[in-house]
């Protein structure tokens, strides 16, 4: 019976590889050519194919063949690690939540409880960028601070106090490391808040500093526009009058643009950086809550 199952698995794995190769995805131990920019998947067993599904890579598309991996479900069947490929297996393929579902869930949690939840492999990733893992990674592909700030930057109005809930694997949960990570998180957020506020102040002061010069140049352009318009109105020649009107129009537009740029910097352009500063200042004062997450919770 085991020999029959091994033969069946081998046949199905071969069919999976053929379908992937038809979509321009290199499989097995083959080396990628110099002009081959396709994805390389090393599938040594049917369980590896299941791992691809479990990693959420169910919407991979080949360069010319459209959707490919969803069509492999009939080959993989209901197999999971530790389960059989018997005729009665019917376990469905698990997919990760869609983009809109993930964002909506984070927004609901924040609006209801004032909590930003971050799933991390280790506490150090609160402030450090995690390594890129092609398959099976839990949590965001960025630091916890970056993820929390992206959630807060999208809300309509910042609250006075928030909670950052850090979910860690049981294996990496350590009270001492968590305390050190919290101190590093607060220092990092304070630095980012100060840096963002400096950027906002620089943009605003640049607009104020350029405003007197812009006023002078804008007034000169407006004067040229007015003079050309006045002369053009008193000319008998239609061609010359039309040219003067064109110059007058260009002068009027230039006058408005020249004065508007520093005004825009002074009144508006500094505000996004100021909002980022407010977000990181809020994070530096946030309550941090470390919880343990078992490996099977996700």
ZANULO-573224 format. One record per residue (C-alpha): residue number from 0; residue in three letters; x, y, z. Coordinates in Angstrom, 2 decimals, decimal comma, always signed. Layout:
BEGIN
NUM / ALA / X / Y / Z
...
//
This chain:
BEGIN
0 / UNK / +0,00 / +0,00 / +0,00
1 / UNK / +2,82 / +2,43 / +0,89
2 / UNK / +4,55 / +1,63 / -2,43
3 / UNK / +1,36 / +2,45 / -4,35
4 / UNK / +0,99 / +5,73 / -2,47
5 / UNK / +4,63 / +6,65 / -3,14
6 / UNK / +4,15 / +5,95 / -6,83
7 / UNK / +0,97 / +8,05 / -6,87
8 / UNK / +2,74 / +10,92 / -5,12
9 / UNK / +5,62 / +10,77 / -7,57
10 / UNK / +3,26 / +10,88 / -10,56
11 / UNK / +1,32 / +13,80 / -9,13
12 / UNK / +4,50 / +15,70 / -8,27
13 / UNK / +5,72 / +15,23 / -11,84
14 / UNK / +2,42 / +16,62 / -13,17
15 / UNK / +2,65 / +19,59 / -10,81
16 / UNK / +6,15 / +20,37 / -12,02
17 / UNK / +5,07 / +20,11 / -15,65
18 / UNK / +2,25 / +22,59 / -15,12
19 / UNK / +4,54 / +25,02 / -13,31
20 / UNK / +7,20 / +24,73 / -16,00
21 / UNK / +4,57 / +25,47 / -18,64
22 / UNK / +3,93 / +28,75 / -16,81
23 / UNK / +7,60 / +29,74 / -16,80
24 / UNK / +8,27 / +28,71 / -13,20
25 / UNK / +11,46 / +26,71 / -12,75
26 / UNK / +11,17 / +23,70 / -10,45
27 / UNK / +13,33 / +20,93 / -9,08
28 / UNK / +17,12 / +21,27 / -9,22
29 / UNK / +17,29 / +23,00 / -12,59
30 / UNK / +19,49 / +26,10 / -12,80
31 / UNK / +18,03 / +29,37 / -14,02
32 / UNK / +19,37 / +30,64 / -17,33
33 / UNK / +20,91 / +34,11 / -17,62
34 / UNK / +17,83 / +35,41 / -19,46
35 / UNK / +15,31 / +33,60 / -17,26
36 / UNK / +13,64 / +35,98 / -14,82
37 / UNK / +10,94 / +33,55 / -13,70
38 / UNK / +10,39 / +32,28 / -10,19
39 / UNK / +12,30 / +29,23 / -8,94
40 / UNK / +10,36 / +26,77 / -6,78
41 / UNK / +12,24 / +23,74 / -5,51
42 / UNK / +9,60 / +21,07 / -4,96
43 / UNK / +11,16 / +17,84 / -3,76
44 / UNK / +7,92 / +16,20 / -2,63
45 / UNK / +4,17 / +16,58 / -2,76
46 / UNK / +4,35 / +17,93 / +0,79
47 / UNK / +6,40 / +20,82 / -0,60
48 / UNK / +3,52 / +21,62 / -2,94
49 / UNK / +1,19 / +21,64 / +0,04
50 / UNK / +3,59 / +24,03 / +1,78
51 / UNK / +3,28 / +26,38 / -1,19
52 / UNK / -0,49 / +26,40 / -0,72
53 / UNK / -0,18 / +26,87 / +3,05
54 / UNK / +2,17 / +29,82 / +2,51
55 / UNK / -0,66 / +31,61 / +0,72
56 / UNK / +0,95 / +31,52 / -2,73
57 / UNK / -2,28 / +30,41 / -4,33
58 / UNK / -2,53 / +33,33 / -6,75
59 / UNK / +0,87 / +33,07 / -8,44
60 / UNK / +0,57 / +33,81 / -12,15
61 / UNK / +2,98 / +32,76 / -14,87
62 / UNK / +4,22 / +35,30 / -17,43
63 / UNK / +1,94 / +34,11 / -20,24
64 / UNK / -0,29 / +31,35 / -18,95
65 / UNK / -2,51 / +33,20 / -16,49
66 / UNK / -3,38 / +31,63 / -13,16
67 / UNK / -1,59 / +28,33 / -12,68
68 / UNK / -1,30 / +27,24 / -9,08
69 / UNK / -5,07 / +27,34 / -8,36
70 / UNK / -5,43 / +24,73 / -11,12
71 / UNK / -3,19 / +22,36 / -9,15
72 / UNK / -5,75 / +21,83 / -6,42
73 / UNK / -7,08 / +18,73 / -8,14
74 / UNK / -3,58 / +17,21 / -7,94
75 / UNK / -2,84 / +18,17 / -4,36
76 / UNK / -6,30 / +17,15 / -3,23
77 / UNK / -6,90 / +17,54 / +0,49
78 / UNK / -3,41 / +16,58 / +1,56
79 / UNK / -1,82 / +18,17 / +4,58
80 / UNK / +1,27 / +17,20 / +6,54
81 / UNK / +0,41 / +14,15 / +8,60
82 / UNK / -2,74 / +13,42 / +6,57
83 / UNK / -3,27 / +10,92 / +3,77
84 / UNK / -4,17 / +11,30 / +0,12
85 / UNK / -6,97 / +8,80 / +0,34
86 / UNK / -10,07 / +9,03 / -1,76
87 / UNK / -12,09 / +10,34 / +1,15
88 / UNK / -9,84 / +13,29 / +2,02
89 / UNK / -11,51 / +16,62 / +1,35
90 / UNK / -9,65 / +19,21 / +3,38
91 / UNK / -9,85 / +22,57 / +1,62
92 / UNK / -6,79 / +24,65 / +0,75
93 / UNK / -6,14 / +27,41 / +3,29
94 / UNK / -5,49 / +30,90 / +2,01
95 / UNK / -4,28 / +33,95 / +3,85
96 / UNK / -6,79 / +36,77 / +4,34
97 / UNK / -7,12 / +39,12 / +1,38
98 / UNK / -5,64 / +42,60 / +1,44
99 / UNK / -8,93 / +44,36 / +2,15
100 / UNK / -9,86 / +41,86 / +4,87
101 / UNK / -6,50 / +42,29 / +6,62
102 / UNK / -6,67 / +46,09 / +6,55
103 / UNK / -10,31 / +46,12 / +7,65
104 / UNK / -9,55 / +43,78 / +10,58
105 / UNK / -6,70 / +46,01 / +11,76
106 / UNK / -8,92 / +49,10 / +11,49
107 / UNK / -11,77 / +47,46 / +13,44
108 / UNK / -9,44 / +46,40 / +16,24
109 / UNK / -8,02 / +49,89 / +16,49
110 / UNK / -11,38 / +51,67 / +16,40
111 / UNK / -12,99 / +49,32 / +18,92
112 / UNK / -10,21 / +48,77 / +21,46
113 / UNK / -7,53 / +51,32 / +20,54
114 / UNK / -5,12 / +48,44 / +19,88
115 / UNK / -2,58 / +47,92 / +17,11
116 / UNK / -1,62 / +44,25 / +16,99
117 / UNK / +1,66 / +43,10 / +15,45
118 / UNK / +2,69 / +39,48 / +14,90
119 / UNK / +6,47 / +39,08 / +15,13
120 / UNK / +8,85 / +36,16 / +15,17
121 / UNK / +11,05 / +37,78 / +17,85
122 / UNK / +10,83 / +40,84 / +20,07
123 / UNK / +13,91 / +42,33 / +18,36
124 / UNK / +11,82 / +42,81 / +15,22
125 / UNK / +9,94 / +45,60 / +16,95
126 / UNK / +12,63 / +47,95 / +15,63
127 / UNK / +14,64 / +45,83 / +13,16
128 / UNK / +13,63 / +44,74 / +9,68
129 / UNK / +13,04 / +40,96 / +9,51
130 / UNK / +14,77 / +38,82 / +6,96
131 / UNK / +12,79 / +38,01 / +3,83
132 / UNK / +11,53 / +34,44 / +3,92
133 / UNK / +10,01 / +33,22 / +0,64
134 / UNK / +7,61 / +30,70 / +2,17
135 / UNK / +5,61 / +30,45 / +5,36
136 / UNK / +6,50 / +33,68 / +7,15
137 / UNK / +4,15 / +34,96 / +9,87
138 / UNK / +3,73 / +38,67 / +10,45
139 / UNK / +4,57 / +41,73 / +8,33
140 / UNK / +7,66 / +42,03 / +6,16
141 / UNK / +8,74 / +45,11 / +8,10
142 / UNK / +9,57 / +46,08 / +11,65
143 / UNK / +6,82 / +46,24 / +14,25
144 / UNK / +7,31 / +50,00 / +14,61
145 / UNK / +6,94 / +50,53 / +10,86
146 / UNK / +3,78 / +48,40 / +10,74
147 / UNK / +2,20 / +50,18 / +13,73
148 / UNK / +3,00 / +53,59 / +12,24
149 / UNK / +1,42 / +52,62 / +8,90
150 / UNK / -1,79 / +51,64 / +10,71
151 / UNK / -1,90 / +54,91 / +12,65
152 / UNK / -1,11 / +57,08 / +9,64
153 / UNK / -4,25 / +55,79 / +7,91
154 / UNK / -6,70 / +56,67 / +10,70
155 / UNK / -8,78 / +59,81 / +10,50
156 / UNK / -7,90 / +61,14 / +13,95
157 / UNK / -5,22 / +60,06 / +16,40
158 / UNK / -6,38 / +59,18 / +19,93
159 / UNK / -4,65 / +60,36 / +23,09
160 / UNK / -3,45 / +56,87 / +24,03
161 / UNK / -3,09 / +53,53 / +22,28
162 / UNK / -1,92 / +50,00 / +23,03
163 / UNK / +0,56 / +48,14 / +20,84
164 / UNK / -0,03 / +44,41 / +21,27
165 / UNK / +2,99 / +42,32 / +20,25
166 / UNK / +2,21 / +38,65 / +19,58
167 / UNK / +5,30 / +36,43 / +19,78
168 / UNK / +5,90 / +32,73 / +19,33
169 / UNK / +6,07 / +30,82 / +22,59
170 / UNK / +9,63 / +29,75 / +21,76
171 / UNK / +10,88 / +33,34 / +21,44
172 / UNK / +8,90 / +34,81 / +24,36
173 / UNK / +11,28 / +36,11 / +27,05
174 / UNK / +10,46 / +38,78 / +29,65
175 / UNK / +13,96 / +40,27 / +29,72
176 / UNK / +14,21 / +40,48 / +25,94
177 / UNK / +10,73 / +41,99 / +25,79
178 / UNK / +11,71 / +44,73 / +28,25
179 / UNK / +14,84 / +45,56 / +26,26
180 / UNK / +12,82 / +45,60 / +23,03
181 / UNK / +10,29 / +47,97 / +24,61
182 / UNK / +13,03 / +50,45 / +25,56
183 / UNK / +14,50 / +50,25 / +22,06
184 / UNK / +11,03 / +50,71 / +20,56
185 / UNK / +10,39 / +53,88 / +22,57
186 / UNK / +13,83 / +55,33 / +21,75
187 / UNK / +13,34 / +54,54 / +18,06
188 / UNK / +9,88 / +56,15 / +17,97
189 / UNK / +11,13 / +59,28 / +19,74
190 / UNK / +13,94 / +59,59 / +17,21
191 / UNK / +11,54 / +59,13 / +14,28
192 / UNK / +9,17 / +61,72 / +15,76
193 / UNK / +11,96 / +64,27 / +16,11
194 / UNK / +13,27 / +63,52 / +12,62
195 / UNK / +9,83 / +63,85 / +11,03
196 / UNK / +9,18 / +67,10 / +12,87
197 / UNK / +12,51 / +68,52 / +11,64
198 / UNK / +11,48 / +67,66 / +8,10
199 / UNK / +8,12 / +69,36 / +8,59
200 / UNK / +9,77 / +72,45 / +10,06
201 / UNK / +12,29 / +72,57 / +7,21
202 / UNK / +9,57 / +72,48 / +4,55
203 / UNK / +7,51 / +75,17 / +6,30
204 / UNK / +10,45 / +77,48 / +6,91
205 / UNK / +11,61 / +77,03 / +3,33
206 / UNK / +8,24 / +78,29 / +2,15
207 / UNK / +8,41 / +81,28 / +4,50
208 / UNK / +12,01 / +82,02 / +3,48
209 / UNK / +11,17 / +81,96 / -0,23
210 / UNK / +7,97 / +83,96 / +0,07
211 / UNK / +9,48 / +87,53 / -0,15
212 / UNK / +11,51 / +86,64 / -3,26
213 / UNK / +8,52 / +84,90 / -4,80
214 / UNK / +6,38 / +87,98 / -4,15
215 / UNK / +8,87 / +90,19 / -5,99
216 / UNK / +9,16 / +87,85 / -8,99
217 / UNK / +5,42 / +87,33 / -9,06
218 / UNK / +4,78 / +91,08 / -9,01
219 / UNK / +7,20 / +91,53 / -11,92
220 / UNK / +5,45 / +88,83 / -13,94
221 / UNK / +2,07 / +90,39 / -13,15
222 / UNK / +3,33 / +93,80 / -14,26
223 / UNK / +4,57 / +92,35 / -17,56
224 / UNK / +1,22 / +90,67 / -18,07
225 / UNK / -0,68 / +93,88 / -17,36
226 / UNK / +1,54 / +95,93 / -19,67
227 / UNK / +1,23 / +93,46 / -22,52
228 / UNK / -2,52 / +93,31 / -22,10
229 / UNK / -2,81 / +97,10 / -22,08
230 / UNK / -0,63 / +97,57 / -25,16
231 / UNK / -2,38 / +94,78 / -27,00
232 / UNK / -5,75 / +96,40 / -26,39
233 / UNK / -4,61 / +99,62 / -28,09
234 / UNK / -2,95 / +98,02 / -31,14
235 / UNK / -4,66 / +97,97 / -34,51
236 / UNK / -2,74 / +94,97 / -35,84
237 / UNK / -4,53 / +91,76 / -34,95
238 / UNK / -1,42 / +89,57 / -35,12
239 / UNK / +0,64 / +91,76 / -32,82
240 / UNK / -2,27 / +92,17 / -30,40
241 / UNK / -2,80 / +88,42 / -30,30
242 / UNK / +0,87 / +87,83 / -29,49
243 / UNK / +0,76 / +90,40 / -26,69
244 / UNK / -2,37 / +88,76 / -25,29
245 / UNK / -0,58 / +85,40 / -25,30
246 / UNK / +2,38 / +86,93 / -23,44
247 / UNK / -0,02 / +88,57 / -21,00
248 / UNK / -1,72 / +85,24 / -20,32
249 / UNK / +1,60 / +83,48 / -19,79
250 / UNK / +2,71 / +86,25 / -17,44
251 / UNK / -0,49 / +86,01 / -15,39
252 / UNK / -0,16 / +82,22 / -15,05
253 / UNK / +3,53 / +82,50 / -14,14
254 / UNK / +2,72 / +85,13 / -11,53
255 / UNK / +0,20 / +82,82 / -9,85
256 / UNK / +2,43 / +79,74 / -9,98
257 / UNK / +5,47 / +81,57 / -8,60
258 / UNK / +3,61 / +82,91 / -5,58
259 / UNK / +1,64 / +79,71 / -4,98
260 / UNK / +4,61 / +77,33 / -4,56
261 / UNK / +6,03 / +78,91 / -1,38
262 / UNK / +2,52 / +79,49 / -0,02
263 / UNK / +1,76 / +75,79 / -0,54
264 / UNK / +4,94 / +74,82 / +1,34
265 / UNK / +4,10 / +77,24 / +4,15
266 / UNK / +0,49 / +76,18 / +4,58
267 / UNK / +0,19 / +72,55 / +3,42
268 / UNK / +3,32 / +70,62 / +2,39
269 / UNK / +4,72 / +70,37 / +5,92
270 / UNK / +1,59 / +68,76 / +7,35
271 / UNK / +2,18 / +65,13 / +6,19
272 / UNK / +5,58 / +65,09 / +7,91
273 / UNK / +4,02 / +66,67 / +10,98
274 / UNK / +1,40 / +63,93 / +11,03
275 / UNK / +4,14 / +61,28 / +10,87
276 / UNK / +5,83 / +63,04 / +13,80
277 / UNK / +2,59 / +62,93 / +15,77
278 / UNK / +2,19 / +59,21 / +14,99
279 / UNK / +5,65 / +58,29 / +16,25
280 / UNK / +5,27 / +60,54 / +19,29
281 / UNK / +2,07 / +58,65 / +20,12
282 / UNK / +3,86 / +55,33 / +19,64
283 / UNK / +6,70 / +56,41 / +21,94
284 / UNK / +4,12 / +56,90 / +24,70
285 / UNK / +2,03 / +53,83 / +23,84
286 / UNK / +1,34 / +50,98 / +26,22
287 / UNK / +3,13 / +47,84 / +25,03
288 / UNK / +1,54 / +44,47 / +25,67
289 / UNK / +3,48 / +41,28 / +24,92
290 / UNK / +1,45 / +38,09 / +24,48
291 / UNK / +2,39 / +34,53 / +23,59
292 / UNK / +1,06 / +33,03 / +20,42
293 / UNK / +1,20 / +29,30 / +19,90
294 / UNK / +2,50 / +28,06 / +16,57
295 / UNK / -0,93 / +26,80 / +15,51
296 / UNK / -2,83 / +30,00 / +16,21
297 / UNK / -2,33 / +31,45 / +12,74
//
